[in-house]
Amino acid sequence: MTRVDVEGYSTKVTALGSGYGLRILKKGKVVVQGHAPTKADIASVLKEMLRMLDKCGNPSSMASASRARRKK
């Protein structure tokens, strides 16, 4: 099951031969792509992608929450 925030953003992780492909989607369309070299790096890379998305002015409750957690 995919979690989608109220603005329509979701995340997707795909195993690749050289790590993991990370995507942030809005209503099914890719907005940001990234790469995590190991499974342990997925959360921190996704967090940084969401933080940058929020910082650049794209309204997303999921991205804002990621940015707020970082400040604590």
N, C-alpha and C positions, 0 to 999 in steps of 0.2 A: 504494500500500500504506500502511495506517495503522499507526503504531506505538502499541502499547498496553502500559502498564506492568503489573506483576504484580498491582496492586490494581484494574485495570480502567479506568484513566484514559487518555484520548486527547485529541488536539487536532484542531480543524477550522478551516480558513480559507476564507472565501467572499468572492469579489469582489462588491462592491456598487457602486452608482452614485457613492457618496460615500466611497470608501475600501474597507476590508476588514472583514468581520465575523469575529470570533474567538470560538471556543467551546471550552470544556474540558468533555468528556463523561466520565461514568462509566457503563460498560456501556451506552452508547448514549443515555443521558439527559443533557440539558444541566445542568451544575452552575454554570458561570460563563460570562457573555457579555461581550465587550468590542468595541472598535472601534479600528482603526488608520487614520489618515487617508491614509497612503502605504504602499507596499510596503516601504520602508526601515524603517518603524516597527513592522512585524509582530513581529519577534523581541523587541524591547524591551517591547512591550505584553504579549505572551504570557509573557515572563519575569516581569513584574510580577504578572500574574494567577496564575501558578503559585506565586510567592512568597507571595502573600496566602492562597492555598488552603492551603499548608503552614503558614503562620503561624497560621491559624485552627483548626488541629488536625485537618485531614483527611489521614490517612496516604496518601502517594503517593511512591513512589521517584523519579518524574519531578519532582514539585514540590520534594522535598527536595534533589535534585541541582541544580535551578535556584537554590535558595536558597544552597547551599554555594558555587556558582560565583561568586555575587555578592560573597561575603565575601573572596575572593582578590584 
